[in-house]
């Protein structure tokens, strides 16, 4: 079986007397494409922050790429994020007046690579997401879908094995959203593990695995359901 890239065991997150996540168990295997879906306030963004090591759990254990998060210092967590995880958010986080190629190249700002090398890699990655003709366009010259593709290019510039996408189509029209989802499928086919956080049930249902969360608890995991059915069929055959 493929090794896990994310493992959550009994993970909870509380803020004062508010429980944002309660006893979550989730394993994401390397090379998967899945959706974590739920309404606003369900706890899905809290789960993303914990999976991405942006937040530590109040209880439970988290392992990312084989590393126990609770055993790592803040500096070690930063290094783990830099080498393992790419983030894509609903807000594109593109600086005004900065051309696409430089916005993407900034993703390697602390890598130690010279500026020319960062820009060369950024150009290659922008072409990979279909924006070779927009290298020098600034954000105000790009459509919403193009801005999101620039953000995705920045996230995957260092070829991280894991991509966490938080509502990547939330600010887009349906056509642009379909293009972005197609790109995420392409990245998955190339070997990237992709986790999509969404409130859109249609998007979630279109992916190979769907994890539904409500009121801070996982209420459905299609992977577990499928495993249960496989076990039943095997039992019938004995």
C-alpha positions as CSV (number, residue, x, y, z in Angstrom):
1,X,0.0,0.0,0.0
2,X,1.2,3.5,-0.8
3,X,2.8,5.3,2.2
4,X,0.8,8.1,3.9
5,X,1.8,11.7,3.4
6,X,-0.7,12.9,6.1
7,X,-1.9,11.1,9.1
8,X,-4.3,12.6,11.7
9,X,-5.2,10.5,14.7
10,X,-7.7,11.7,17.3
11,X,-7.0,15.3,16.3
12,X,-9.0,18.1,18.0
13,X,-8.6,21.9,17.9
14,X,-10.3,24.2,20.4
15,X,-10.4,27.9,20.8
16,X,-11.5,28.7,24.3
17,X,-14.8,26.9,24.7
18,X,-15.3,26.5,21.0
19,X,-14.4,23.1,19.4
20,X,-13.4,23.6,15.8
21,X,-12.3,20.1,15.2
22,X,-13.2,17.0,17.3
23,X,-11.4,13.6,17.2
24,X,-10.5,13.6,13.5
25,X,-8.9,10.5,12.1
26,X,-7.7,10.8,8.5
27,X,-5.0,9.2,6.4
28,X,-4.0,10.7,3.0
29,X,-1.8,8.4,0.9
30,X,0.9,9.7,-1.4
31,X,-0.5,10.2,-4.9
32,X,-4.2,10.7,-3.8
33,X,-6.7,13.3,-5.1
34,X,-9.4,14.0,-2.6
35,X,-11.9,16.6,-1.4
36,X,-12.6,17.7,2.1
37,X,-16.1,19.2,1.9
38,X,-18.4,20.9,4.3
39,X,-20.4,24.1,4.9
40,X,-18.9,27.3,6.3
41,X,-17.8,26.8,9.9
42,X,-17.7,23.0,9.6
43,X,-14.0,22.8,10.6
44,X,-12.5,22.1,7.1
45,X,-10.2,25.1,7.1
46,X,-9.1,24.2,10.6
47,X,-8.2,20.8,9.3
48,X,-6.3,22.2,6.4
49,X,-4.3,24.5,8.7
50,X,-3.4,21.5,10.9
51,X,-2.5,19.3,7.9
52,X,-0.4,22.1,6.5
53,X,1.4,22.6,9.9
54,X,0.1,26.2,10.1
55,X,-1.6,25.3,13.3
56,X,-0.9,22.8,16.0
57,X,-3.7,20.6,17.3
58,X,-5.0,20.9,20.9
59,X,-5.1,17.1,21.1
60,X,-4.2,14.1,19.0
61,X,-1.2,13.3,16.7
62,X,-0.3,14.6,13.3
63,X,2.3,13.1,11.0
64,X,3.3,14.8,7.7
65,X,5.6,13.0,5.3
66,X,6.5,10.7,8.1
67,X,7.4,13.4,10.6
68,X,5.6,13.7,13.9
69,X,4.6,17.4,14.0
70,X,4.6,17.6,17.8
71,X,8.3,16.6,17.9
72,X,9.3,19.5,15.6
73,X,10.4,23.0,16.5
74,X,8.9,26.0,14.7
75,X,12.0,26.2,12.5
76,X,11.8,22.5,11.6
77,X,8.1,22.9,10.8
78,X,8.9,25.8,8.5
79,X,11.5,23.7,6.7
80,X,9.0,20.8,6.4
81,X,6.4,23.2,4.9
82,X,9.0,24.7,2.5
83,X,10.0,21.3,1.1
84,X,6.8,19.3,1.3
85,X,3.7,21.4,1.0
86,X,2.3,23.9,-1.6
87,X,-0.6,26.1,-0.6
88,X,-3.3,27.5,-2.8
89,X,-5.9,29.8,-1.3
90,X,-9.2,31.4,-2.6
91,X,-7.5,34.8,-2.4
92,X,-4.7,34.8,-4.9
93,X,-2.2,36.8,-2.8
94,X,-0.6,38.4,-5.8
95,X,1.1,41.8,-5.1
96,X,-0.2,44.7,-7.3
97,X,2.3,45.8,-9.9
98,X,4.3,42.6,-9.8
99,X,4.5,40.6,-13.1
100,X,3.4,37.0,-13.0
101,X,6.9,35.6,-13.5
102,X,8.2,37.5,-10.5
103,X,5.2,36.6,-8.3
104,X,6.0,33.0,-9.0
105,X,9.8,33.3,-8.6
106,X,9.2,34.8,-5.2
107,X,8.1,31.4,-4.1
108,X,11.8,30.5,-4.1
109,X,13.0,33.7,-2.5
110,X,14.5,31.9,0.5
111,X,15.8,28.9,-1.4
112,X,19.3,30.4,-1.9
113,X,18.9,30.2,-5.7
114,X,20.1,33.2,-7.7
115,X,17.4,35.5,-9.1
116,X,18.0,34.4,-12.7
117,X,17.6,30.8,-11.8
118,X,14.4,31.5,-9.8
119,X,12.9,33.4,-12.8
120,X,13.9,30.6,-15.2
121,X,12.1,28.0,-13.0
122,X,9.1,30.4,-12.7
123,X,8.8,30.7,-16.5
124,X,8.9,27.0,-16.9
125,X,6.2,26.5,-14.3
126,X,4.0,29.2,-15.7
127,X,4.2,27.5,-19.1
128,X,3.3,24.2,-17.3
129,X,0.0,25.8,-16.2
130,X,-0.7,27.3,-19.6
131,X,0.4,30.9,-18.9
132,X,3.5,31.1,-21.1
133,X,1.9,34.0,-22.9
134,X,1.3,35.9,-19.6
135,X,4.7,35.9,-18.1
136,X,5.0,39.7,-17.8
137,X,1.4,40.5,-17.1
138,X,0.5,42.2,-13.8
139,X,-2.4,41.0,-11.7
140,X,-4.8,43.7,-13.0
141,X,-4.1,42.4,-16.6
142,X,-5.1,38.8,-15.6
143,X,-8.5,37.2,-15.3
144,X,-9.6,35.5,-12.1
145,X,-8.8,32.1,-13.5
146,X,-5.4,33.3,-14.7
147,X,-4.6,34.7,-11.3
148,X,-5.5,31.4,-9.7
149,X,-3.2,29.6,-12.1
150,X,-0.4,32.0,-11.2
151,X,-1.0,31.1,-7.6
152,X,-0.9,27.4,-8.4
153,X,2.3,27.8,-10.3
154,X,3.9,29.5,-7.3
155,X,2.6,26.7,-5.0
156,X,4.1,23.9,-7.1
157,X,7.3,25.8,-8.2
158,X,9.5,23.7,-5.9
159,X,7.7,20.4,-6.9
160,X,6.3,19.7,-3.4
161,X,4.8,16.3,-3.1
162,X,1.6,17.7,-1.4
163,X,-0.7,20.5,-2.6
164,X,-3.4,21.8,-0.3
165,X,-5.9,23.9,-2.1
166,X,-8.4,25.9,0.0
167,X,-11.5,26.8,-2.0
168,X,-9.4,27.2,-5.2
169,X,-12.5,27.9,-7.3
170,X,-14.5,29.9,-4.7
171,X,-13.8,33.3,-6.3
172,X,-14.1,32.1,-9.9
173,X,-16.9,31.8,-12.5
174,X,-17.9,28.2,-13.5
175,X,-15.7,28.2,-16.7
176,X,-12.6,29.5,-14.9
177,X,-13.3,27.1,-12.0
178,X,-13.4,24.2,-14.5
179,X,-10.0,25.2,-15.9
180,X,-8.5,25.3,-12.5
181,X,-9.9,22.0,-11.5
182,X,-8.6,20.5,-14.7
183,X,-5.1,21.8,-13.8
184,X,-5.4,20.2,-10.4
185,X,-6.2,16.9,-12.1
186,X,-3.2,17.4,-14.3
187,X,-0.9,18.0,-11.3
188,X,-2.3,14.8,-9.7
189,X,-1.7,12.8,-12.8
190,X,1.9,14.0,-12.7
191,X,2.3,12.6,-9.2
192,X,1.3,15.4,-6.8
193,X,-0.9,14.5,-3.9
194,X,-3.8,17.0,-4.0
195,X,-6.2,17.8,-1.2
196,X,-9.0,20.2,-2.2
197,X,-10.9,22.0,0.6
198,X,-14.3,23.1,-0.7
199,X,-18.0,23.8,0.2
200,X,-19.0,22.7,-3.3
201,X,-20.6,19.3,-3.2
202,X,-20.4,18.9,-7.0
203,X,-16.6,19.4,-7.0
204,X,-16.2,17.0,-4.1
205,X,-18.3,14.3,-5.7
206,X,-16.3,14.6,-8.9
207,X,-13.0,13.6,-7.2
208,X,-11.9,10.0,-6.5
209,X,-12.3,10.4,-2.7
210,X,-14.7,12.6,-0.7
211,X,-14.4,13.4,3.0
212,X,-17.4,15.2,4.5
213,X,-17.0,17.2,7.7
214,X,-19.8,18.8,9.8
215,X,-19.6,20.5,13.1
216,X,-15.9,19.7,13.5
217,X,-16.4,15.9,12.9
218,X,-15.8,13.7,9.9
219,X,-19.2,12.3,9.1
220,X,-18.3,10.4,5.9
221,X,-15.2,9.2,4.1
222,X,-15.8,7.5,0.8
223,X,-12.4,5.7,1.1
224,X,-13.5,4.0,4.4
225,X,-17.0,3.2,2.9
226,X,-15.3,1.6,-0.1
227,X,-12.9,-0.4,2.1
228,X,-15.9,-1.6,4.1
229,X,-17.7,-2.8,1.0
230,X,-14.5,-4.6,-0.2
231,X,-14.3,-6.3,3.2
232,X,-17.9,-7.4,2.9
233,X,-17.4,-8.9,-0.6
234,X,-14.3,-10.7,0.6
235,X,-16.2,-12.1,3.5
236,X,-19.0,-13.4,1.3
237,X,-16.4,-15.2,-0.8
238,X,-15.0,-17.2,2.1
